[in-house]
Amino acid sequence: MNQVKGERHSLMVLLVLFIGYTSVYVDKYTIGISLVTVSQDLGFDPSQKGLILSAFFLGYTLFQIPMGYLNNRIGARPVLAISIIIVGLFLIIFGFGYSLLFLVVIRFLSGAFGHAGYPPSVSNYISLHIPLNKRGFAQSAMLASSGFAAFIGPLLIAQLLLSVGWRNTYYWIGLAVILIGFLILLVVPKAPKVDLSAQKEKIKVPFSELLKDKQLWILLLSALFINAANYGLTSWLASYLSEVRGISISQVSYISSLAGLCILIAGVVGGYFISRFFKGKEPMVIFTFCVLGAFTVYGVYLFDQLTLSIICLCLCNVFLIMAFTTLMGLPHKLFKQSHIATKYAAINSGGVLGGFFAPMIIGDLVKATNSYQSAFLFLALTLLMSGIIVLAIKKRSVISE
């Protein structure tokens, strides 16, 4: 009986963590949609929108390591709850926005003190408190929250924007996220103190070794470019559809949600498909999907017929997520088990840095050329660069077990 209750509570904890992860991704993925109305209200040009979008990723990148350290010091539970509550608070504060500088600072702080703390805390909690035979399921469920948020987020945000305006939207969403933070405090149990000294000694990787590891740099650069494409597309898609295609916010939400559904399906199916049929050929798989992604992302702009453009968008999202999930699985095949956590964090930091550069560059390109063609060429180029770079991985290093 106690075992059944324990399993039920573990599932409840995972459900709450999933909801928290979903709220984090909803904020990250829907800012592009809300900025359409925010920009119309406050009169921002494309370059200024790019600054708001990029500020978030700069904060996220800079504070990943400090938040990881805080996680080790005080434990996963408080960081989980505090991170989500901070995300909610800054969502509410964003609703009071009145100037470019105000919104840039708020998005930076949200990325730094809110978003940067949640993912490593979830991973830490799962690794320490979820049974080994259930960790795979737990991690997969957390990753699936990305696609789930990309599916429901646009529909939710668009309806609120149309019903109550962008300011009230951020007030209500922020309040809901804060409540999720308190729910985490209620459901996630306090963990007993664990002596991590032995673990720290085990996983410690000299910084000099990180700098000398060519495979690490290859993966980091590839992740940077593929994330530049990913976050560049998600950040600017709504503005493109609204400004160039003349589509209403409601219609934009349906298209974005459809693209999110493709991300969800590809994320769930892609890992099995690639591990089943292409084990040991990961670099070529990534290159192929990146090339296909480059052609289809430019097709979003190239085709005048909206239906063909949407088909290209859906295909691009499938190819992109397949390439990304394959890429992020390579550290487990290339590095020693004791080095994976540190090197994975370095690769992830490089990837998020791509999210900092891309929205800002796209904003400047659109403003300079008065056209989105340069933006989509940039997205295609980043995908090609990611695919080409990953080919430098030595074939003998990829283990097909």
C-alpha positions in Angstrom: 0.0 0.0 0.0 2.8 2.4 0.9 4.6 1.6 -2.3 1.4 2.4 -4.3 1.1 5.7 -2.5 4.7 6.5 -3.1 4.4 5.8 -6.8 1.3 8.0 -7.0 3.0 10.8 -5.3 6.0 10.5 -7.6 3.7 10.8 -10.6 2.1 13.8 -9.0 5.5 15.4 -8.5 6.4 14.8 -12.1 3.0 16.2 -13.3 3.6 19.4 -11.3 7.2 19.7 -12.6 5.8 19.1 -16.1 3.3 21.9 -15.6 6.1 24.2 -14.4 8.2 23.3 -17.4 5.2 24.0 -19.7 4.7 27.5 -18.1 8.4 28.3 -18.7 8.2 27.3 -22.3 4.9 29.1 -22.9 6.6 32.3 -21.8 9.6 31.6 -24.0 7.6 30.6 -27.1 4.7 33.1 -27.0 6.7 36.4 -26.5 6.9 36.7 -30.3 3.1 36.7 -30.6 2.5 39.1 -27.8 5.2 41.5 -29.1 3.0 42.0 -32.2 0.4 43.9 -30.1 3.0 45.3 -27.7 4.9 46.9 -30.6 1.8 48.3 -32.1 0.9 49.9 -28.8 4.3 51.3 -27.9 5.6 51.9 -31.4 8.6 49.6 -31.5 10.5 49.0 -34.8 12.0 45.6 -35.7 15.4 46.4 -34.3 13.8 47.3 -31.0 11.8 44.2 -30.9 14.9 42.2 -31.5 16.5 43.8 -28.4 13.6 42.7 -26.2 13.7 39.2 -27.6 17.5 38.9 -27.2 17.7 40.3 -23.7 16.0 37.3 -22.3 18.5 34.9 -23.7 21.5 37.0 -22.6 20.2 36.7 -19.0 19.5 33.0 -19.4 23.0 32.4 -20.7 24.9 34.4 -18.1 23.1 32.9 -15.1 22.9 29.2 -15.9 26.1 28.4 -14.1 25.3 30.5 -11.0 21.9 29.0 -10.8 23.4 25.5 -11.1 25.7 26.4 -8.2 22.8 27.6 -6.1 21.0 24.4 -6.9 23.9 22.4 -5.4 24.0 24.7 -2.3 20.3 24.8 -1.3 18.7 21.9 -3.2 16.4 21.5 -6.1 13.0 22.1 -4.4 13.5 25.8 -3.3 15.2 26.7 -6.6 12.3 25.1 -8.5 9.7 27.0 -6.7 11.5 30.3 -6.5 12.4 30.2 -10.2 8.8 29.7 -11.3 7.5 32.4 -8.9 10.1 34.8 -10.3 9.0 34.0 -13.8 5.4 34.8 -12.8 6.4 38.1 -11.1 8.3 39.3 -14.1 5.4 38.4 -16.4 3.2 40.7 -14.2 5.8 43.4 -14.2 6.1 43.1 -18.0 2.5 44.1 -18.2 3.3 47.5 -16.7 5.8 48.1 -19.5 6.0 51.6 -20.9 9.4 51.9 -22.6 12.0 49.9 -24.6 14.5 50.0 -21.7 12.0 48.8 -19.2 10.9 45.8 -21.2 14.5 44.9 -22.1 15.5 44.9 -18.5 12.5 42.9 -17.4 13.1 40.2 -20.0 16.8 40.1 -19.1 15.9 39.6 -15.4 13.3 37.0 -16.2 15.8 35.0 -18.1 18.5 35.4 -15.5 16.7 34.8 -12.2 13.6 32.8 -13.4 14.2 30.7 -16.5 17.9 29.9 -15.8 17.1 28.2 -12.6 14.3 25.8 -13.5 15.8 23.3 -16.1 18.9 22.4 -14.1 16.8 22.1 -10.9 14.4 19.7 -12.6 17.3 17.6 -13.9 19.0 17.6 -10.5 15.7 16.6 -8.8 15.2 13.7 -11.2 18.8 12.4 -10.9 18.7 12.5 -7.1 15.1 11.5 -6.2 13.6 9.5 -9.1 14.4 5.7 -9.3 16.9 4.8 -11.9 14.4 2.7 -13.9 12.0 5.7 -14.2 14.5 8.5 -15.0 14.2 8.0 -18.7 10.5 8.4 -18.6 10.8 11.4 -16.4 13.3 13.2 -18.6 11.3 12.4 -21.7 8.2 13.8 -20.1 10.0 17.1 -19.3 11.3 17.4 -22.8 7.8 16.8 -24.2 6.7 19.9 -22.3 8.4 22.0 -25.0 6.2 20.7 -27.8 3.1 20.8 -25.5 3.7 24.4 -24.7 4.4 25.3 -28.3 1.0 23.7 -29.1 -1.2 25.2 -26.4 0.7 28.4 -25.7 -0.2 30.3 -28.9 -3.9 29.4 -28.7 -4.0 30.6 -25.0 -2.1 33.8 -25.5 -3.8 34.9 -28.6 -7.3 34.5 -27.1 -6.3 36.5 -24.1 -4.6 39.2 -26.2 -7.9 39.6 -28.2 -10.1 39.4 -25.1 -8.4 41.5 -22.5 -5.4 43.2 -24.2 -1.7 42.5 -23.8 -1.3 44.1 -20.3 -4.1 42.1 -18.7 -2.8 39.0 -20.5 0.5 39.3 -18.7 -1.2 40.0 -15.4 -3.3 36.9 -15.5 -0.6 34.6 -16.9 1.8 35.9 -14.4 -0.6 35.2 -11.5 -1.2 31.7 -12.8 2.5 31.0 -13.0 3.1 32.2 -9.4 0.4 29.8 -8.2 2.2 27.0 -10.0 5.3 28.0 -8.0 3.4 27.6 -4.7 2.0 24.3 -6.0 5.5 23.1 -6.4 6.3 24.0 -2.8 3.2 22.0 -1.7 3.7 18.9 -3.8 7.5 18.5 -4.2 8.8 16.9 -0.9 11.7 18.3 1.1 14.8 16.3 0.3 17.1 14.9 3.0 20.5 16.5 3.0 22.9 14.7 0.7 26.7 14.8 1.0 27.7 15.8 -2.5 31.4 16.1 -1.9 32.2 12.7 -3.4 29.9 13.4 -6.3 31.5 16.8 -6.9 34.9 15.2 -6.9 33.8 12.6 -9.4 32.2 14.9 -11.9 34.7 17.8 -11.7 36.3 18.5 -15.1 39.3 20.8 -15.3 38.5 24.0 -17.3 41.6 23.5 -19.4 40.3 20.1 -20.5 37.0 21.8 -21.7 39.1 24.3 -23.8 41.1 21.5 -25.4 38.2 19.2 -26.2 37.6 19.6 -30.0 34.5 17.5 -29.9 33.0 19.7 -27.3 33.6 22.8 -29.4 32.1 21.2 -32.5 28.9 20.3 -30.6 28.8 23.8 -28.9 29.1 25.7 -32.2 26.6 23.4 -33.9 24.2 23.9 -31.0 24.7 27.7 -31.2 23.7 27.8 -34.9 20.8 25.4 -34.6 19.4 27.3 -31.6 19.8 30.5 -33.5 17.5 29.1 -36.2 15.1 27.7 -33.7 14.7 30.8 -31.5 15.0 33.1 -34.4 12.1 31.4 -36.1 9.9 31.1 -33.0 10.6 34.7 -32.0 9.8 36.4 -35.4 7.3 34.1 -37.0 4.3 35.9 -35.6 5.6 39.3 -36.7 6.2 38.0 -40.2 2.8 36.4 -40.5 1.1 39.5 -39.2 3.1 42.2 -41.0 3.8 40.5 -44.4 1.1 37.9 -44.8 -1.6 40.2 -43.2 -2.8 37.5 -40.9 -4.8 38.2 -37.8 -3.4 37.3 -34.3 -6.1 34.6 -34.0 -5.0 33.0 -37.3 -1.3 33.4 -36.3 -2.0 31.4 -33.1 -3.6 28.5 -35.1 -0.6 28.4 -37.4 1.9 28.6 -34.6 0.0 25.9 -32.7 0.1 23.6 -35.7 3.8 24.1 -35.9 4.0 23.3 -32.2 2.1 20.1 -32.7 4.7 19.1 -35.3 7.4 19.8 -32.7 5.6 17.7 -30.1 5.1 14.7 -32.5 8.7 14.9 -33.9 10.2 15.2 -30.4 8.3 12.1 -29.2 8.8 9.9 -32.4 12.2 11.3 -33.6 14.4 9.9 -30.8 13.1 6.3 -31.3 13.3 6.6 -35.1 16.9 7.7 -35.2 18.2 5.4 -32.5 16.4 2.5 -34.2 17.5 3.0 -37.8 20.5 5.4 -37.8 22.6 4.5 -34.7 26.2 5.4 -35.2 25.4 7.7 -38.1 24.3 10.7 -36.1 26.5 13.4 -37.7 25.2 12.6 -41.1 21.6 12.5 -39.8 22.0 16.0 -38.3 23.5 17.3 -41.5 20.7 15.9 -43.6 18.0 17.3 -41.4 19.7 20.7 -41.2 19.9 20.9 -45.0 16.2 20.0 -45.3 15.4 22.5 -42.6 17.3 25.2 -44.4 15.4 24.7 -47.7 12.0 24.5 -45.9 12.6 27.5 -43.7 13.3 29.6 -46.7 10.2 28.1 -48.4 8.1 29.7 -45.6 9.1 33.1 -47.2 9.4 32.0 -50.8 6.0 30.6 -51.5 3.2 33.1 -52.0 0.5 30.6 -51.4 -0.1 30.5 -47.7 -0.9 26.7 -47.6 2.5 25.9 -49.1 4.2 28.3 -46.7 2.5 26.6 -43.7 3.5 23.1 -45.0 7.1 24.4 -45.2 6.8 25.7 -41.7 5.6 22.4 -40.3 8.3 20.4 -42.2 11.0 22.8 -41.0 9.9 22.4 -37.4 10.0 18.6 -37.8 13.5 18.7 -39.4 14.8 21.2 -36.9 13.7 19.2 -33.8 15.0 15.9 -35.2 18.4 17.5 -35.8 18.4 19.2 -32.4 17.4 16.1 -30.4 20.0 14.0 -32.2 22.6 16.6 -31.6 21.9 16.8 -27.9 22.1 13.1 -27.6 25.7 13.0 -28.9 27.4 13.9 -25.6 26.3 10.6 -24.1 28.1 8.9 -27.0 31.2 11.0 -27.2 32.2 11.8 -23.6 33.1 9.9 -20.5 30.1 9.3 -18.1 31.8 11.4 -15.4 32.2 14.4 -17.8 28.7 14.4 -19.4 27.0 16.8 -17.0 29.7 19.5 -17.2 30.1 19.2 -21.0 26.4 19.0 -21.6 25.9 22.2 -19.6 28.6 23.9 -21.7 26.9 22.8 -25.0 23.6 24.0 -23.7 25.0 27.4 -22.8 26.4 27.8 -26.3 23.0 26.8 -27.7 21.2 29.4 -25.6 23.8 32.0 -26.7 22.4 31.4 -30.3 19.1 32.5 -28.9 20.7 35.8 -27.8 22.2 36.7 -31.2 19.6 35.5 -33.6 16.5 37.7 -32.7 18.6 40.8 -32.5 20.3 40.1 -35.8 17.0 39.4 -37.5 15.5 42.6 -36.2 18.4 44.6 -37.6 18.2 42.8 -40.9 14.5 43.5 -41.3 14.9 47.1 -40.4 17.9 47.6 -42.7 16.4 45.8 -45.7 12.7 46.6 -45.0 12.1 42.9 -45.9 11.9 39.5 -44.2 13.8 37.8 -47.0 17.1 38.6 -45.4 15.8 37.1 -42.1 14.8 33.8 -43.7 18.1 33.6 -45.6 19.8 34.1 -42.2 17.8 31.3 -40.7 18.6 29.0 -43.6 22.3 29.9 -43.3 22.4 29.1 -39.6 20.9 25.7 -40.2 23.4 24.9 -42.9 26.3 26.0 -40.7 25.1 23.8 -37.9 24.9 20.8 -40.2 28.3 21.4 -41.8 30.1 21.9 -38.4 28.8 18.7 -36.9 30.3 16.7 -39.8 33.7 17.5 -38.2 33.0 14.9 -35.5 35.3 11.9 -35.9 33.3 8.9 -37.0 35.1 6.6 -34.7 34.0 8.7 -31.8 30.3 8.0 -32.3 29.6 4.7 -30.5 26.9 2.5 -31.9 26.1 0.3 -28.9 
